[in-house]
Amino acid sequence: MKHIRTCGVLAAVTLSSTAFAATHIVDIAWLPDDRFAHKAQIEAGKFVEVCGKLAVGTGVRWSFTTGAPVDFNIHYYVGKEAVFPSKQAQVALG
């Protein structure tokens, strides 16, 4: 199973910190061992979306830690409708 794989899946987190990430959209660039890591400081009320494609039938395993509770979700689109296989409010790790 890949550690972080996603098919049109977006992960959005909102952190309470003072620095702002340079961009809110992050394209997944897979390492040779099929892992991806990203670290960002995000201004309160802002978010980061980590985006990439996943082949049908491939699993997703996410992990994250934050310095403050965040709203975290994984979502993808079917047409214009957003589908949320995971949605967590005010969590500091997952």
C-alpha atoms as one frame of an Amber mdcrd trajectory, in Angstrom:
protein
   0.000   0.000   0.000   1.287   3.462  -0.821   1.751   5.735   2.163   0.089
   8.762   0.619  -1.845   8.228  -2.595  -4.833  10.115  -3.841  -7.047  10.254
  -6.921  -8.358  13.726  -7.256  -8.250  13.677  -3.473  -7.521  16.898  -1.657
  -6.429  17.219   1.938  -7.149  20.539   3.524  -5.847  21.598   6.914  -6.097
  24.853   8.788  -3.297  25.574  11.271  -3.044  28.337  13.823   0.386  29.832
  13.189   1.781  33.166  12.109   3.671  32.242   8.926   1.795  31.693   5.663
   2.570  28.913   3.217   3.813  30.183  -0.157   0.961  28.434  -1.960  -2.154
  26.622  -0.821  -2.022  23.968  -3.585   0.721  21.332  -3.257   1.191  18.744
  -6.014   2.272  15.344  -4.739   5.752  14.388  -6.011   6.299  10.713  -5.167
   9.709   9.617  -3.902  11.199   6.360  -5.258   9.953   4.501  -2.141   6.359
   5.637  -2.904   6.271   8.155  -0.064   5.454  11.849  -0.009   6.069  14.367
   2.763   5.176  18.031   3.051   5.709  20.524   5.860   4.140  23.980   5.991
   3.233  26.731   8.401  -0.218  28.054   7.641  -1.807  31.288   8.808  -4.903
  30.912  10.992  -8.006  30.693   8.795  -6.006  29.605   5.716  -5.507  26.108
   4.316  -3.291  23.831   2.242  -4.545  21.307  -0.312  -2.306  18.363  -1.190
  -3.380  17.047  -4.600  -2.555  14.041  -6.737  -3.949  11.153  -8.750  -4.474
   7.577  -7.653  -5.093   4.522  -9.789  -8.430   2.804  -9.160  -8.086   0.244
  -6.356  -4.957   1.758  -4.793  -5.170   2.440  -1.045  -4.458   5.634   0.853
  -2.676   5.884   4.200  -2.267   9.412   5.574  -0.527  10.573   8.697  -0.073
  14.089  10.026   0.800  16.015  13.155   0.215  19.688  13.884   1.160  22.215
  16.523  -2.492  23.183  17.008  -5.854  21.497  16.304  -6.940  21.605  12.653
  -9.892  20.603  10.498  -8.670  17.802   8.199 -10.424  16.148   5.293  -9.828
  14.027   2.242 -12.189  14.696  -0.626 -12.583  14.099  -4.331 -15.093  15.083
  -6.952 -17.662  13.092  -8.888 -18.691  15.640 -11.474 -19.259  18.782  -9.401
 -20.155  16.923  -6.192 -17.499  16.667  -3.449 -17.271  13.275  -1.708 -15.588
  13.148   1.734 -14.255   9.686   2.662 -12.571  11.273   5.724 -13.501  14.405
   7.654 -12.191  15.311  11.110 -12.685  18.503  13.114 -10.125  20.030  15.473
  -7.522  17.233  15.556  -3.770  17.590  16.132  -2.735  14.262  14.635  -4.209
  11.599  12.485
